[in-house]
Amino acid sequence: MEAFRRQNFNHEVAREVKQGNVLRKCSILSTNPRQRGNELYKSKKHDSKIHETILSLYSESIAFAPEGSEELALGYSNRSALLLHLHRPKNSLIDIARALKMTKSTDLRRKLFSRKANCLELIDKSTDPEDYDTSDELEIPAFTPSKEVPCAADCVKIVYNKQFGRHIIATRDIEPGEVITAETSYAAFPNGNQLYLNCSHCLCLAWNGIPCDSCAHFIFCSEECKKEAWNAYHDIECRIIPYIFLNITEKSNYASIMTSARIFITAAKKEGIKNMLEIAESIDKQDSCTSVWSNKGFNYETFSSCYNLITHENSFEHEQIYKCQANIILNLLYTYTDIINTLQKTDSDAKNSYDIVQIFSALEKILIKLLKIVAFNSYGYEIHHGTYHLKVKNQFLMPDSVKGIIVTLFSAFFNHSCYPNISRIFMPKRKMATITILPVKKGEQLSIDYGVSIVTEKQGRQAYLKHNYHFTCECEGCKNDLTARNLLKLVPDHNLNCSSKFLYEYYKIVSSSLKRHGELTMDAESIKTAIEICKLLRKNLKDHDALRYSYQYSCFLADAFVYHYQEKCKIPDKC
């Protein structure tokens, strides 16, 4: 039955290849997006979304252009014009050099040299060194790392109980503004509608994206990322990706499916299929709710740590969808790569050799679980833009875009709260940091939001969490039916039965800040003020009241930390 199913699948793929439906590098597929980009570029009205679309189309043209072709030179040339148009002359010069290196057209070379002169002139005239700074290295406050888990601070640890499962608690009192984790993701993949906008490996905005030499579906921000991806997984992924996109037509599904495939391929290359099977079999026999540590401690870079994450298998309704997706990946790996076949070739002991049907069954089980792990444990890599302060009507800094998804193995242990005490920040090179936005007492759980918070009415967020994560939230926000609308304007007064000394200290801090700016702004002094107010409220009020009156300041801190530490990647409106 298994052999028949694979044979039928191969016939279907062969038919699609014959009909020309499998997308590969070619001049026509490179020309089409470039021409669409040109039409938008010539339009009279430009904004950040138009600029983003043009950049994506030019990079798509570059990805589909045959290596060393005139189409590739044209793609780099057109993108260099856009980058100069966006006042990024240093980025423009990079693409100009690439185009000059390969074009044989005298006319194009003349245009490129003229554009190069314009770039150099613009750089010389610049008086602000930050205008053309392309650095993406951002620094978060220093923290003392845990000896067991270097990506986490030494003030937290993972514990287990029946009510919360595996979760993270404070081992000492923690102040607002302390870094809890700074973690490089275990796996990542860009969203389907941003494949040609962001680096396929690190998710950074690829101003000067370079293509894979073989496939036409990804770009990379640098030769370093391109090499890292190739060595880790892309040498295998590259052979099957055209067929995956042929079978999975819904772009919104690309990220979760391909992240799972990347985890599988990376583990197979690094640890071997046989070891993967043994690790999976061992973990599947354990109680995954209590298992966290290996004999070597928690290693957040291993397949076993990833495979040990929770999946909610008993309550998920989409088993058949996952089974279908796993079968597509496995059949393509078997047909177009030797990653599965190597198990039979390298195992010379007949007693230990695996039958291909057994292999497929076991690997299918692994892939199905990985698909569930990614669905339940990944974070949307969010980017926010704009300047915000407490007095604007739209208090909440909402993401302008979700660049892709990442899987972080330690941060996956943060439980949800609709009123969380930590905020996440997405940084360059697929890193995620978490910073406290409220005081946390020793023994208290650290929590993050899973995409909804008290900004949403209780009924709506409860329904979202039940549908996506299969639990009913019992956080303080839900138990007390807190909503953002009711908390933003709260200020402490004598009705709280609090001391006059506390009220004096509170209003002294607030009035001092208002005298300085008239409002809390995103500067260091305002951040310090918000932290002091949160600490003062927690110290002098009952826990429930402290939460209610701290809300506006915790929101400000969350926005301020994002504003200062997230990846700098805004595509400008003005040109």
C-alpha positions, 0 to 999 in steps of 0.5 A: 500500500505504501509503495503504491501510494508513493508511486501514485504520488510520483506519477502526479509530480511527473505530470506537473513537471511535464506540464511546466507547473513546477517553477524553476529559474527562467528568463520569462519568470524573471522578467514578469515580476521585474516588469510589474515592479517597473509599473509600480515604480513609475506610478505617481503615488508611493508609500511604504506598502508600494515601496515594499511591493516593488522591493519584493518584486525586484528581488523575486525577479533576481531569484528567478533569473538564471545564474549569470544572465542578463536578466539577473543583471537587470534585476540588480540594476532595477533594485539599485534604482529603487534603493537610491530612490529610498535614500539608501545609496550604500545599498544601491552601490552593492547592487550596482556592483553586482549588475556591472559584474555580469552585464554585457550591455553598454547601455545598462553599464552607462546607466549604472555608472551614472547611478553610481555617481549619484550615490557617491554624491549623496553619501558625500552630502550627508551630514547625518551618519545615521542616514545610511547606517545599515547596521542591524546589530542592536544591544539589549541590557546585559544580564547574568546568564544561567549556567544550565541555560545560557540564553536565559537569565539566572533569575528564572528556572523551569518547574512543573506542576499539574495546574500549569505543566512545565512553566518558568518561575522567578528564583528571586524578586525581579524588577521591570526592565530586566532581560529574562531571555535572549534566544536565537531561534531553533528554526525559522521561515518567512511568511508566504507573502514575504518570501522575497522581502526577508532573508529565508534564513535569519528573517532580516529585511533583505535590502540587497537579497541574493538568490539561491544558485539552484532554486528560485524560491528564496533570497538571503541577506548575505553570503554568510546566511546563504552558506549557513542555510546550505550547510544546515538544511537548504542543500536538501530543502532546495531539491524539494521546495518547488514540489512542496509549493506545487502541492501546498498552494495556500501561502499562509501554510508555507511557514509552518510546513517549511519550518517543520521540514527544516527542523526534520532535515537539520536533525537528520543531517546533524544527528542522523535518521537512525538517531532521530528514530531512537530519540523520538521513540524514547521521548514518545515513551516518556511523560512529555509534561514532566520531562525537561532535563537530560543528563547534560541539562537543558540543551536548547540546540538539540532535536531532542529538546525540540521534539520534547515540546508539548503538542496537545495531541489528544485535543487537536482536530486536524490529524488528517491534514498533518498526515497529508502534509507529512506524507508530501514532505516524506515522499519528496525527500525519498524521491529527490534526495538520499537523506532517507535512503542513507539509513539503509545504505549505512546500516550493514547489520541485517538485524538492525536494518530498517524496512522502508515501510517501517521507516516511513511509518516512524518518520511520518509520526515524527513529522506529524508531531513536528508539525504540531509542535510548530503550530503550538510553540512558534511565535510570529516574528512581529515588527512594529513601527511608529512613536507612541506615548501614553496620551495617544488614543491608540495606546497599543503598538500593533505589529505592522507585519509578521515577517515569519515564524520562529521556534524558540526552545526555552521561551516555549515554556512561557505560559500565556496570560492576557495580562503578561508580566514580560514582553517579547522583542524580535531582533536581528538574526532571528533572535527573540528577547523577553524583558519584564514589564512588571515587578515579579516576586520570587516564586511567581510565574513569568508569562507572555501573551499568545497573541491576545491580551486584555486589549480584546474583550474577555469572550473574544480572547477566551474563544481564540485561546480555546480554538488555537491552544485548547485551554481556558485561560484563568489568568488575573485578567480573565478571573477579574474580567479586566479590559484595557479600556477600563484600566488605561485611565486609572490613577490611585486616590484615597479611595484605595485606602492607601497611605498618604505617603504613597500617594505623595510619592506617586504624584511626585514622580508623575508630576516630575515626568510631566514637567519634563515632557508633558507626557511619557515619551520613548526616552530613557528617563521616561522608561526609568519613571515608568519602572519606578511607578510600577515598583511603587504600586506593587510595593504599596498596593494589594496585588490585584490593585497593583496590577490594575493601576500598573497597566498603562505603565506596563503597556508603555514599557512594552512599547518602549522596549520594542521601539528601542531594541527591535530590528530596524527595518522600516521601509520609508513612506517618503521618497 
